[in-house]
């Protein structure tokens, strides 16, 4: 989860993390604590820019060399990409917005640039996103409000129906990859 950020009444960055809470407590109504972003939202571009500026400075990087690569939910990628690019640009940084399933596929050492399809199920906060990854991006993504295996299996079937038979064969050969913060027990067998 992102760090909490303390901002003054004009929205100017004051501190982050535990010091943010202390700063806001000391300043009373002159400061507030915000969590400017998560993998599903970016509410405060100015606070996010200030936080990114601070973060890059703490890391000892020169801004011209730094690239910020936020990882966002696949279904929110298009909506959030512009906000992240603006926040990074305002901080003097370059950016590359990556969807969670693509990041997970790369982390699993799958060749995401190939024309071979991979099916990734991302379980977060009791919901799931089903994504088909190939040619470097999430080509098809569907959300499922519940994380029960039967619900997700129905979404997977609806996604597979839309695919070219060759891509469906790729997925059948590679299997379904499940990622997330709270994967329900029993998923290993129920989604195969």
C-alpha positions as CSV (number, residue, x, y, z in Angstrom):
1,X,0.0,0.0,0.0
2,X,1.2,3.5,-0.6
3,X,2.5,5.7,2.1
4,X,0.3,8.3,3.8
5,X,1.3,11.8,2.9
6,X,0.8,15.0,5.1
7,X,-0.2,18.1,3.1
8,X,-0.9,21.6,4.3
9,X,-4.1,23.5,3.6
10,X,-2.9,24.4,0.1
11,X,-2.1,20.8,-0.7
12,X,1.7,21.2,-0.4
13,X,3.7,18.1,0.6
14,X,4.9,18.1,4.2
15,X,5.9,14.6,5.2
16,X,5.2,10.9,4.5
17,X,4.6,7.7,6.5
18,X,4.6,7.9,10.3
19,X,6.1,11.4,10.3
20,X,3.1,12.5,8.2
21,X,0.7,11.5,10.9
22,X,2.8,13.3,13.6
23,X,3.1,16.4,11.4
24,X,-0.7,16.5,10.8
25,X,-1.3,16.0,14.6
26,X,1.0,18.9,15.5
27,X,-0.5,21.3,12.9
28,X,-4.1,20.4,13.7
29,X,-6.4,22.0,11.1
30,X,-3.4,23.4,9.1
31,X,-2.5,19.9,7.8
32,X,-4.2,16.7,6.8
33,X,-3.1,13.2,5.9
34,X,-4.0,11.7,2.6
35,X,-3.2,8.4,0.8
36,X,-2.9,9.9,-2.7
37,X,-2.9,6.6,-4.7
38,X,-3.3,2.9,-4.8
39,X,-3.3,0.3,-7.5
40,X,-7.0,1.3,-8.3
41,X,-6.9,5.0,-8.0
42,X,-4.9,8.2,-8.0
43,X,-6.9,10.9,-6.1
44,X,-4.3,13.7,-5.6
45,X,-1.9,14.3,-8.5
46,X,-0.1,17.2,-6.8
47,X,0.5,15.2,-3.6
48,X,1.6,12.2,-5.7
49,X,4.1,14.4,-7.6
50,X,5.5,15.8,-4.4
51,X,5.8,12.2,-2.9
52,X,7.5,11.0,-6.1
53,X,9.9,13.9,-6.0
54,X,10.7,13.2,-2.3
55,X,11.1,9.4,-3.0
56,X,13.5,9.9,-5.9
57,X,15.5,12.3,-3.8
58,X,15.7,9.9,-0.9
59,X,16.9,7.1,-3.2
60,X,19.7,9.4,-4.3
61,X,18.7,9.4,-8.0
62,X,18.8,12.2,-10.4
63,X,15.4,12.9,-11.7
64,X,16.5,12.8,-15.3
65,X,17.6,9.2,-14.8
66,X,14.6,8.0,-12.8
67,X,11.6,6.3,-14.3
68,X,8.5,5.7,-12.2
69,X,6.7,2.5,-13.0
70,X,3.4,2.3,-11.1
71,X,1.6,-1.0,-11.2
72,X,-2.2,-0.6,-11.6
73,X,-5.2,-3.0,-11.9
74,X,-5.7,-4.1,-15.5
75,X,-9.3,-2.8,-15.7
76,X,-8.2,0.6,-14.5
77,X,-5.0,0.9,-16.7
78,X,-6.5,3.2,-19.3
79,X,-8.2,5.4,-16.8
80,X,-5.1,5.8,-14.5
81,X,-2.3,5.9,-17.1
82,X,-2.8,9.6,-17.9
83,X,-3.0,10.6,-14.2
84,X,0.2,8.7,-13.4
85,X,2.0,10.3,-16.5
86,X,0.9,13.8,-15.4
87,X,2.0,13.2,-11.8
88,X,5.4,11.8,-12.8
89,X,5.9,14.6,-15.4
90,X,5.1,17.3,-12.8
91,X,7.8,15.6,-10.6
92,X,10.3,15.8,-13.5
93,X,10.2,12.0,-14.0
94,X,9.5,9.7,-16.9
95,X,6.9,7.0,-16.4
96,X,5.8,3.6,-17.6
97,X,2.4,2.5,-16.3
98,X,2.2,-1.3,-16.0
99,X,-0.9,-3.4,-15.4
100,X,-0.7,-5.9,-12.5
101,X,-1.2,-9.0,-14.6
102,X,1.6,-8.0,-17.0
103,X,3.9,-7.3,-14.0
104,X,3.0,-10.7,-12.6
105,X,3.6,-12.4,-15.9
106,X,7.1,-10.8,-16.1
107,X,7.7,-11.8,-12.5
108,X,6.9,-15.4,-13.3
109,X,9.4,-15.2,-16.2
110,X,6.7,-15.6,-18.9
111,X,7.6,-14.2,-22.3
112,X,5.0,-11.4,-22.4
113,X,6.3,-10.0,-25.7
114,X,5.6,-13.3,-27.5
115,X,2.3,-14.1,-29.4
116,X,1.8,-17.0,-26.9
117,X,-1.2,-16.2,-24.6
118,X,-1.1,-16.5,-20.9
119,X,-4.2,-16.3,-18.6
120,X,-3.6,-14.4,-15.3
121,X,-6.2,-14.3,-12.5
122,X,-5.5,-11.4,-10.1
123,X,-7.4,-11.7,-6.8
124,X,-7.5,-8.5,-4.8
125,X,-9.9,-7.4,-2.0
126,X,-12.4,-10.2,-2.6
127,X,-12.7,-9.6,-6.3
128,X,-10.8,-10.9,-9.3
129,X,-9.6,-9.7,-12.7
130,X,-9.1,-12.2,-15.5
131,X,-6.6,-11.1,-18.1
132,X,-5.2,-12.7,-21.2
133,X,-1.6,-11.5,-21.8
134,X,0.2,-11.6,-25.1
135,X,2.1,-9.3,-27.4
136,X,3.3,-7.2,-24.4
137,X,0.0,-6.3,-22.8
138,X,-3.3,-7.4,-21.3
139,X,-5.3,-7.9,-24.5
140,X,-8.5,-9.0,-22.8
141,X,-9.5,-8.2,-19.2
142,X,-12.7,-8.9,-17.4
143,X,-13.6,-8.2,-13.7
144,X,-15.5,-10.5,-11.4
145,X,-17.1,-9.0,-8.3
146,X,-16.7,-12.2,-6.3
147,X,-13.6,-14.3,-5.8
148,X,-15.4,-17.6,-5.5
149,X,-13.8,-20.2,-7.8
150,X,-17.1,-20.9,-9.6
151,X,-17.6,-17.2,-10.3
152,X,-14.1,-16.7,-11.7
153,X,-14.4,-19.9,-13.7
154,X,-17.5,-18.5,-15.4
155,X,-15.6,-15.3,-16.3
156,X,-12.7,-17.4,-17.6
157,X,-15.1,-19.3,-19.8
158,X,-16.6,-16.1,-21.2
159,X,-13.1,-14.8,-22.0
160,X,-12.0,-18.0,-23.7
161,X,-15.1,-18.0,-25.9
162,X,-13.9,-14.6,-27.4
163,X,-10.4,-15.8,-28.2
164,X,-8.9,-17.2,-31.3
165,X,-8.7,-21.1,-30.9
166,X,-4.8,-20.9,-31.1
167,X,-4.7,-18.6,-28.1
168,X,-7.1,-20.8,-26.2
169,X,-4.7,-23.7,-26.9
170,X,-1.8,-21.7,-25.6
171,X,-3.7,-21.1,-22.4
172,X,-4.7,-24.7,-22.1
173,X,-1.1,-25.8,-22.5
174,X,0.4,-23.2,-20.0
175,X,-2.4,-23.3,-17.4
176,X,-4.0,-20.5,-15.4
177,X,-1.7,-18.4,-13.3
178,X,-3.3,-17.0,-10.1
179,X,-1.8,-14.0,-8.3
180,X,-3.1,-11.7,-5.6
181,X,-3.1,-10.8,-1.9
182,X,-5.8,-13.1,-0.7
183,X,-6.1,-16.2,-2.8
184,X,-8.9,-18.4,-1.5
185,X,-8.1,-22.0,-0.5
186,X,-9.0,-24.6,-3.1
187,X,-8.1,-22.5,-6.1
188,X,-5.3,-24.8,-7.2
189,X,-7.7,-27.5,-8.4
190,X,-11.0,-25.7,-8.9
191,X,-9.7,-23.4,-11.7
192,X,-7.9,-26.0,-13.8
